Amino acid sequence: MSSNLPDEIANYFSHFRSEHEKLPHLQHRLHCKLLVVAMLSSLAEGRYPDVSRDKTKFVKLIETYAKWSNATSVSVSQLEMQIKKHENVVASGLSVDFVDNISVHHARSHGPHNQGRILGLDIDPTPESLLSESSTKYEKELVEGTKHSSLLYRYRCKLVHEFREPGHGFEFDQRCESPFYHSAPNFYDQSETIELVYPKQWLLDLIPPILTGLETYYIDAGINPYDSYNFGSPWC
């Protein structure tokens, strides 16, 4: 470890902690969330510079350092919506058993007995409970893509590339500290949707444990986080 490495690491995390402290003061929720996911992407870039795909870096960061117990749980409501996009599910590479299993899980979590209730993510199943040894490649991809760690990356992409939050969810209380589901009426066909909400305060609270875990990693490994970034006048 070089003599100035501890100072480099300290400066790196001082920067992120200082910027994080400013975020709760932003008046617009969208702006705050945009900066949170930008910070997460930057931290993922620093931790995994040799990983090629941005999504892989982001998901690894969340699953490894966020201390989010539901990161690898599957949003069964989002998964069912993905399935319903297909006119012929079998032709799409989905088995009848898989689709039936998802329907059972969805009815158990979001059936009439829970109508109108705000539900936490503890209702969501593990990937293992949805897949079997005979699961198709596409079924595995769908389950992987609807894990909350993957959905948070989709959320990040909607914020960054479309300047909006996905879905039609409401934050009833901006002090809410955990993600949740709520039902919402569809006025076009009198049906009902299940909306997934990642609240502002919860997103803000993701950052501190990630910073703590990463700081420990860099110190123990003797790695300078600045080495993962390009500095200087050239932009590329």
C-alpha contacts under 8 A as a table, 3 or more apart, distances in Angstrom:
res1	aa1	res2	aa2	distance
1	M	5	L	6.47
1	M	222	G	5.54
1	M	223	I	7.92
2	S	5	L	5.28
3	S	6	P	7.28
4	N	7	D	5.36
4	N	8	E	6.32
5	L	8	E	4.96
5	L	9	I	6.19
5	L	222	G	7.67
5	L	223	I	7.86
5	L	224	N	6.40
6	P	9	I	5.20
6	P	10	A	6.08
6	P	219	I	7.29
7	D	10	A	4.96
7	D	11	N	6.01
8	E	11	N	5.15
8	E	12	Y	6.18
8	E	224	N	6.79
8	E	226	Y	7.75
9	I	12	Y	5.10
9	I	13	F	6.42
9	I	215	E	7.23
9	I	218	Y	7.28
9	I	219	I	7.42
9	I	224	N	6.32
9	I	225	P	6.71
10	A	13	F	5.43
10	A	14	S	5.96
11	N	14	S	4.97
11	N	15	H	6.21
12	Y	15	H	5.42
12	Y	16	F	6.77
12	Y	225	P	7.26
12	Y	226	Y	7.44
13	F	16	F	5.13
13	F	17	R	6.02
13	F	211	L	6.99
13	F	215	E	7.16
14	S	17	R	5.18
14	S	18	S	5.91
15	H	18	S	5.23
15	H	19	E	6.26
16	F	19	E	5.18
16	F	20	H	6.01
16	F	39	M	7.76
17	R	20	H	4.98
17	R	21	E	6.23
17	R	208	P	7.83
17	R	211	L	7.92
18	S	21	E	5.33
18	S	22	K	6.97
19	E	22	K	5.41
19	E	23	L	6.95
20	H	23	L	5.44
20	H	24	P	7.93
20	H	36	V	7.92
20	H	204	L	7.84
20	H	207	I	7.75
21	E	24	P	6.82
22	K	25	H	5.82
22	K	26	L	7.46
23	L	26	L	5.63
23	L	32	C	5.81
23	L	35	L	7.61
23	L	36	V	7.91
23	L	204	L	7.82
24	P	32	C	7.16
24	P	204	L	7.63
26	L	29	R	7.28
26	L	31	H	7.13
26	L	32	C	6.07
27	Q	32	C	7.97
28	H	31	H	5.48
28	H	32	C	6.56
29	R	32	C	5.18
29	R	33	K	6.24
29	R	200	K	6.56
30	L	33	K	5.20
30	L	34	L	6.12
30	L	159	L	7.81
30	L	163	F	7.92
30	L	164	R	7.12
30	L	165	E	7.51
31	H	34	L	5.13
31	H	35	L	6.44
32	C	35	L	5.36
32	C	36	V	6.31
32	C	200	K	7.40
33	K	36	V	4.99
33	K	37	V	6.32
33	K	159	L	7.71
33	K	200	K	6.36
33	K	203	L	7.09
33	K	204	L	7.95
34	L	37	V	5.49
34	L	38	A	6.17
34	L	156	R	7.53
34	L	159	L	5.91
34	L	160	V	6.61
35	L	38	A	4.90
35	L	39	M	6.08
36	V	39	M	5.13
36	V	40	L	6.28
36	V	203	L	6.85
36	V	204	L	6.64
36	V	207	I	7.84
37	V	40	L	4.87
37	V	41	S	6.11
37	V	156	R	5.73
38	A	41	S	5.13
38	A	42	S	6.22
39	M	42	S	5.06
39	M	43	L	6.19
40	L	43	L	5.14
40	L	44	A	6.10
40	L	58	F	7.19
40	L	207	I	7.54
41	S	44	A	5.00
41	S	45	E	6.15
41	S	54	D	7.80
41	S	57	K	7.95
41	S	58	F	6.12
42	S	45	E	5.07
42	S	46	G	6.33
43	L	46	G	5.07
43	L	47	R	6.21
43	L	61	L	7.92
44	A	47	R	5.14
44	A	48	Y	5.92
44	A	49	P	7.97
44	A	57	K	5.39
44	A	58	F	5.45
44	A	60	K	7.90
44	A	61	L	5.71
45	E	48	Y	5.39
45	E	49	P	5.37
45	E	54	D	7.83
45	E	57	K	6.74
45	E	228	S	7.09
45	E	229	Y	7.95
46	G	49	P	5.84
46	G	225	P	5.85
46	G	226	Y	7.31
46	G	227	D	7.98
46	G	228	S	5.09
46	G	229	Y	6.89
47	R	61	L	7.76
47	R	214	L	7.65
47	R	225	P	7.25
47	R	228	S	7.55
48	Y	51	V	5.53
48	Y	57	K	5.97
49	P	52	S	7.73
49	P	228	S	5.57
51	V	54	D	7.76
51	V	56	T	7.24
51	V	57	K	6.39
52	S	56	T	7.80
52	S	57	K	7.93
53	R	56	T	5.34
53	R	57	K	6.50
54	D	57	K	5.20
54	D	58	F	6.14
55	K	58	F	5.08
55	K	59	V	6.01
55	K	150	S	7.73
55	K	153	Y	6.48
56	T	59	V	5.28
56	T	60	K	6.03
57	K	60	K	5.27
57	K	61	L	6.18
58	F	61	L	5.19
58	F	62	I	6.35
58	F	153	Y	6.74
59	V	62	I	5.17
59	V	63	E	6.08
59	V	149	S	5.48
59	V	150	S	6.07
59	V	153	Y	6.95
60	K	63	E	5.23
60	K	64	T	5.85
61	L	64	T	5.31
61	L	65	Y	5.72
61	L	66	A	7.17
61	L	210	I	7.92
62	I	65	Y	5.63
62	I	66	A	4.96
62	I	67	K	7.88
62	I	68	W	7.67
62	I	71	A	7.16
62	I	149	S	6.28
62	I	210	I	7.95
63	E	66	A	6.30
63	E	67	K	7.47
63	E	68	W	7.33
63	E	71	A	5.94
63	E	72	T	7.06
63	E	149	S	6.61
64	T	67	K	7.34
65	Y	209	P	6.78
65	Y	210	I	4.86
65	Y	213	G	5.88
65	Y	214	L	7.29
66	A	206	L	5.88
66	A	207	I	7.33
66	A	209	P	5.93
66	A	210	I	5.12
67	K	209	P	6.87
67	K	210	I	7.78
68	W	71	A	5.37
68	W	206	L	7.96
69	S	72	T	7.60
70	N	73	S	5.02
70	N	121	L	6.68
70	N	122	D	7.16
70	N	148	H	6.85
71	A	147	K	6.81
71	A	148	H	5.05
71	A	149	S	4.89
72	T	126	T	6.96
72	T	127	P	7.60
72	T	147	K	5.33
72	T	148	H	5.99
72	T	149	S	6.15
73	S	124	D	5.86
73	S	125	P	5.65
73	S	126	T	4.79
73	S	127	P	6.61
73	S	147	K	5.38
73	S	148	H	6.11
74	V	79	L	7.64
74	V	124	D	5.70
74	V	125	P	5.65
74	V	126	T	5.88
74	V	127	P	6.19
74	V	143	V	6.68
74	V	144	E	7.85
74	V	146	T	5.51
74	V	147	K	4.17
74	V	148	H	6.11
75	S	78	Q	5.35
75	S	79	L	6.15
75	S	121	L	7.85
75	S	124	D	5.70
75	S	125	P	7.52
75	S	146	T	5.73
75	S	147	K	6.11
75	S	148	H	6.51
76	V	79	L	4.85
76	V	80	E	6.02
76	V	102	I	6.90
76	V	105	H	6.98
76	V	106	H	5.97
76	V	124	D	6.26
76	V	125	P	7.25
76	V	146	T	7.69
77	S	80	E	5.17
77	S	81	M	6.31
77	S	106	H	6.29
77	S	110	H	7.88
77	S	194	I	6.61
78	Q	81	M	5.08
78	Q	82	Q	6.35
78	Q	146	T	6.47
79	L	82	Q	5.11
79	L	83	I	6.37
79	L	102	I	7.83
79	L	142	L	6.94
79	L	143	V	6.96
79	L	146	T	5.89
80	E	83	I	4.99
80	E	84	K	6.18
80	E	102	I	6.67
80	E	103	S	7.29
80	E	106	H	7.47
81	M	84	K	5.08
81	M	85	K	6.55
82	Q	85	K	5.42
82	Q	86	H	7.67
82	Q	142	L	7.70
83	I	86	H	5.90
83	I	89	V	6.97
83	I	99	V	7.65
84	K	87	E	7.24
84	K	89	V	7.98
86	H	89	V	5.41
86	H	92	S	7.08
88	N	91	A	5.50
88	N	92	S	6.49
89	V	92	S	5.02
89	V	93	G	6.76
89	V	94	L	5.47
89	V	95	S	7.49
90	V	93	G	5.44
90	V	94	L	4.86
90	V	95	S	5.65
90	V	96	V	6.90
91	A	94	L	7.16
92	S	138	Y	7.99
93	G	136	T	6.66
93	G	137	K	7.83
93	G	138	Y	5.97
93	G	139	E	7.26
94	L	98	F	6.67
94	L	99	V	6.96
94	L	136	T	6.91
94	L	138	Y	6.95
94	L	139	E	6.10
95	S	98	F	5.24
95	S	99	V	6.40
95	S	135	S	7.87
95	S	136	T	7.74
96	V	99	V	5.19
96	V	100	D	6.04
97	D	100	D	5.14
97	D	101	N	6.05
98	F	101	N	5.10
98	F	102	I	6.33
98	F	130	L	7.30
98	F	131	L	7.48
98	F	135	S	7.62
98	F	139	E	7.73
99	V	102	I	5.19
99	V	103	S	6.26
100	D	103	S	5.01
100	D	104	V	6.24
101	N	104	V	5.14
101	N	105	H	6.33
101	N	130	L	6.91
102	I	105	H	5.11
102	I	106	H	6.03
102	I	130	L	7.08
103	S	106	H	5.03
103	S	107	A	6.04
104	V	107	A	5.20
104	V	108	R	6.12
105	H	108	R	5.10
105	H	109	S	6.25
105	H	125	P	7.85
106	H	109	S	5.18
106	H	110	H	5.60
106	H	111	G	7.00
107	A	110	H	5.31
107	A	111	G	4.39
107	A	112	P	8.00
108	R	111	G	5.82
109	S	114	N	7.23
109	S	123	I	6.04
109	S	124	D	7.66
110	H	113	H	7.59
110	H	114	N	5.73
110	H	115	Q	6.87
110	H	194	I	7.79
111	G	114	N	5.72
111	G	115	Q	6.55
112	P	115	Q	4.87
114	N	117	R	5.54
115	Q	183	S	7.01
116	G	182	H	6.97
116	G	183	S	6.03
117	R	182	H	6.46
117	R	183	S	7.49
118	I	180	F	6.55
118	I	181	Y	5.66
118	I	182	H	4.93
118	I	183	S	7.77
119	L	123	I	7.56
119	L	180	F	5.43
119	L	181	Y	5.07
119	L	182	H	6.59
120	G	123	I	6.63
120	G	178	S	7.36
120	G	179	P	6.39
120	G	180	F	4.48
120	G	181	Y	6.35
121	L	124	D	5.52
121	L	179	P	6.71
121	L	180	F	6.04
121	L	181	Y	7.59
122	D	125	P	7.93
125	P	129	S	6.48
125	P	130	L	7.51
126	T	129	S	5.48
126	T	130	L	7.02
127	P	130	L	5.33
127	P	131	L	6.31
127	P	143	V	6.39
127	P	144	E	7.55
127	P	147	K	7.79
128	E	131	L	5.31
128	E	132	S	7.29
129	S	132	S	7.87
130	L	143	V	7.77
131	L	134	S	7.93
131	L	135	S	5.78
131	L	139	E	7.71
131	L	140	K	7.18
132	S	135	S	5.22
135	S	139	E	6.14
135	S	140	K	6.78
136	T	139	E	5.16
136	T	140	K	6.43
137	K	140	K	5.21
137	K	141	E	6.27
138	Y	141	E	4.93
138	Y	142	L	6.15
139	E	142	L	5.14
139	E	143	V	6.24
140	K	143	V	5.17
140	K	144	E	6.02
141	E	144	E	5.06
141	E	145	G	5.97
142	L	145	G	5.06
142	L	146	T	6.27
143	V	146	T	5.27
143	V	147	K	6.45
144	E	147	K	5.51
144	E	150	S	7.17
145	G	150	S	5.46
145	G	151	L	6.78
146	T	150	S	6.13
146	T	151	L	5.77
147	K	150	S	5.33
147	K	151	L	6.17
148	H	151	L	4.78
148	H	152	L	5.93
149	S	152	L	5.24
149	S	153	Y	6.67
150	S	153	Y	5.13
150	S	154	R	6.50
151	L	154	R	4.89
151	L	155	Y	6.06
152	L	155	Y	4.81
152	L	156	R	6.13
153	Y	156	R	4.86
153	Y	157	C	6.27
154	R	157	C	5.02
154	R	158	K	6.30
155	Y	158	K	5.24
155	Y	159	L	6.33
155	Y	165	E	6.73
155	Y	166	P	6.41
156	R	159	L	5.18
156	R	160	V	6.11
157	C	160	V	5.09
157	C	161	H	5.61
157	C	162	E	7.49
158	K	161	H	5.46
158	K	162	E	5.07
158	K	163	F	6.42
158	K	164	R	5.91
158	K	165	E	6.07
158	K	166	P	6.28
159	L	162	E	5.70
159	L	163	F	4.58
159	L	164	R	4.92
159	L	165	E	5.73
159	L	166	P	7.97
160	V	163	F	5.64
160	V	164	R	7.90
167	G	195	E	6.54
167	G	196	L	7.34
168	H	195	E	6.28
169	G	182	H	7.31
169	G	184	A	7.92
169	G	195	E	5.07
169	G	196	L	6.16
169	G	197	V	5.58
170	F	197	V	6.94
171	E	174	Q	5.96
171	E	176	C	7.76
171	E	197	V	7.09
171	E	199	P	6.35
173	D	176	C	5.56
174	Q	199	P	6.84
174	Q	200	K	6.54
174	Q	201	Q	6.60
175	R	200	K	7.87
175	R	201	Q	5.88
176	C	179	P	7.89
176	C	199	P	6.37
176	C	200	K	7.82
176	C	201	Q	6.24
176	C	202	W	6.93
177	E	199	P	6.95
177	E	201	Q	5.56
177	E	202	W	4.59
177	E	205	D	7.80
178	S	198	Y	7.34
178	S	199	P	6.83
178	S	202	W	5.53
179	P	196	L	7.44
179	P	197	V	5.54
179	P	198	Y	4.70
179	P	199	P	6.00
179	P	202	W	7.07
180	F	196	L	6.01
180	F	197	V	5.43
180	F	198	Y	7.00
181	Y	194	I	6.44
181	Y	195	E	5.42
181	Y	196	L	4.68
181	Y	197	V	6.14
182	H	194	I	5.80
182	H	195	E	5.39
182	H	196	L	6.90
183	S	192	E	6.53
183	S	193	T	5.64
183	S	194	I	4.57
183	S	195	E	5.98
184	A	192	E	5.58
184	A	193	T	5.29
184	A	194	I	6.36
184	A	195	E	6.88
185	P	190	Q	6.65
185	P	191	S	6.09
185	P	192	E	4.47
185	P	193	T	6.33
186	N	189	D	6.11
186	N	190	Q	5.41
186	N	191	S	5.17
186	N	192	E	5.33
186	N	193	T	6.74
187	F	190	Q	5.22
187	F	191	S	7.31
188	Y	191	S	7.85
198	Y	202	W	6.95
198	Y	203	L	7.03
199	P	202	W	5.35
199	P	203	L	6.35
200	K	203	L	5.20
200	K	204	L	6.31
201	Q	204	L	5.06
201	Q	205	D	6.18
202	W	205	D	4.97
202	W	206	L	6.39
203	L	206	L	5.23
203	L	207	I	7.39
204	L	207	I	5.98
205	D	208	P	6.35
205	D	209	P	8.00
206	L	209	P	6.53
206	L	210	I	6.82
207	I	210	I	5.27
207	I	211	L	6.23
208	P	211	L	5.16
208	P	212	T	6.24
209	P	212	T	4.98
209	P	213	G	6.06
210	I	213	G	5.18
210	I	214	L	6.03
211	L	214	L	5.19
211	L	215	E	5.98
212	T	215	E	5.24
212	T	216	T	6.36
213	G	216	T	5.27
213	G	217	Y	6.27
214	L	217	Y	4.92
214	L	218	Y	6.23
215	E	218	Y	5.31
215	E	219	I	6.19
216	T	219	I	5.23
216	T	220	D	6.00
217	Y	220	D	5.29
217	Y	221	A	5.91
218	Y	221	A	5.17
218	Y	222	G	5.68
218	Y	223	I	4.99
218	Y	224	N	6.65
218	Y	225	P	6.93
219	I	222	G	5.16
219	I	223	I	6.74
224	N	227	D	5.69
225	P	228	S	5.87
225	P	229	Y	7.94
226	Y	229	Y	5.65
227	D	230	N	7.60
230	N	236	C	7.87
231	F	234	P	7.88
232	G	235	W	7.58
